[in-house]
C-alpha cells in the first residue's frame, strides 16, 4: 500500500527496498532554500538496528501492515516455541530466531504481543517487567548488606542477572525486560 512521507507517524511499518522498518522518530524540515524533506529514525524489525533516513516531502513509500496479536506461551518444542492465539485459540510454532531474547523473559502461561507481517513474526512486545524465580545463586549471608554489591543469579528461564547480595535461591524477583536488569524482589 503506497503511503506519503507527509503522513508518517511513530510506530508505522514501512516496507522499503532495504528491509522492513518501523518509524521510531520523524521530523518534517522546511529549509529556507530547496524543497521540504522528512528526516526519520527507522528500526529494522528483523535486525533491530536503528538507521537514519531522509525522504523528500510527499515521497511515496510502501506501508507494511503489521498485525499485533496477543499470544500465550505454552511450551518449548525442540528449537521452536509454541504459542496460542488468545482470540482464535490456534496454536502456532515460532522458531527461536524470530523471538530474539524474548524467551529469556517468558515462562509457560505468560502472554506477549506478537508483531506479525504476513506469516512472519517480526517482533515481540513484552511487558515492561516480569516476575521470575531464582533457580541458583550463592546464598545470602546475614548482615551481608554492602551497599551496591551484586552477585550473579540464574533465573528459571536460564537468564543470568546481577542481584543484590541478600537475594536467595527460590526468591521471586522483578526483571526489566528492556535492559535485563534486576528491579526488586516480588
N, C-alpha and C positions, 0 to 999 in steps of 0.2 A: 504494500500500500504506500503510495507516494505521500510525502509529508513535507511541508515547507519549514525551513530552519527558523522562520519568523515565529513559528508556533511551538518551539521547543519548551519543554518543562522538565524539571528534575524527575528522574525515575523512568522516563520514556525509553523504550527499547529501540535501537537503530540497527538495521542490517546493512552494514557498509561492506565495501569490497575487501577490507582487511579484517573482517570479523563481526561478531555480534556484540553490541555495546549497550550500556545504559548511560544516560546522561547523569553525571554527578553534579555538575555545576555549569552554568552558561551565563554569558553576558553579551548583550547587544551593544555594539560600539558604532557610533556615528562620528567619524573623524571630520574635521573641517574641510579637508580635501579628499576626494576619492569617494568610493561607494561604501555604504554601511556593511558591516560584517558581524558575525556571531562567533565569539571565542568560547570554546567549550572544554570541559574536562570530561573524558569518557572512560568508563571502566569496562574492560573486556570481560565478558561473562565467563569465558572459558579459561583464560589465563589469570584473571583478577588484576592484570596490570592496568594502571591508570595512565592515559595518554592525553595530551592537549592537542586539539584540532581546531582549525579555523575554517568557517564556511562563509561564503558570500551571503548577504541577507537575501532571503527569498529563494535560496537554492533548494532544489528538491532532493530529498533523501528518502530511503526506503525505511518505513517504520516496521519494527518487529513486534508483533503482538505476543507478549509474554504472559502466559496463563499462570496464576498463582493458586495453588491448591493446598489445603491443609491435609497433611497425611500423618498417620500414626506409625511409628517404628514397631514392627512386630518381632523380627528375628533376623539373624545373620545366616546366610546360606552360602557357604564357601566364600567367594570373593564378592558376592552380591549382598545387598541389604534389602529385605522385604518390607515394604510399607503398604498400608491400607489407606485408600482414599476415604476421608471422613464423610463424604457425601454419597458416593456410589457404592462404597464398601468393596470396590475392586482391589485386588492385591497386585502390587507392581514390584518387580525385581529391579533394583537400581544398582549398577556397577559402582564399586567403591571410588573409582577415579572421578565419577560425576559428583560425588558428595564432598570432595575436598577433605577438610579436617572435621566436618560435622559429626561423624560417628564417634569422635572422642568426647562429645558432649551429650550424646543420646544413649539412653538406656531403654530397654524394652518397655513399650507402653507410652513413651514420650511422643509428643507431637511436634512437627516442624512444618513450615510452609515451603513447598517445593515450587521453584520457578521453572516453568516448562515452555520450551519453544518447539512447536511441532511435537514430536515424540521424545525429544531430548531434554533431560533435566540439566539446566544450565547453572542453577544456583540454589542455595538452601538458606532460608531465613530462620535463624534460631531465636529463642527468647534471649533477652539481654543477659540473663544469668540462669544457671541451672544448679540444682542440688545433687551432689554426688557423694557417695560414701568412700572413705579412705580404706583401701584394702591393705596397704602396707606402708609403714613409715617407722622410724625409730620412736620408741615410746617417750613421752614427755616426762621429765623429772620434776618432782615437787620443788618449787622455788626456782625453776628454770624460766625466768622471766626477762632475760636480757632484751632490752628494747631493740626491736627491728631485726633480731636474729631469726634466720629462716633455715628450714631443712626440707629436703625433697620428700614428696609423698606421692605414691602411686594410687590412683583412683580406680573405682570399679570398672571403668571403661578402658583402662590402660594409660590414660593421660597422666603425665607427671607434672605436678605444680609445686612451687615453693610455698610452704606454710609456716606459720609461727611455731616455735618450739613446744608450746603447750598442747598442740593438736595431737590426738592419739589415733591408732588404728580403730576403725569402726565408727569414728565420728562422721557426721554428715556436715559437709561444707558447701558454701555457695561459691561458684566459679564464674567469672565474667567470660562469656562466650566470644567476645570481640578480641580480648587481649590474652585469654587463657590464664588469668591471674586469680589467686585466692582473694575472696572478698571478706567473708565472715563465716563463723560457724552457724549452722542452720538450727 
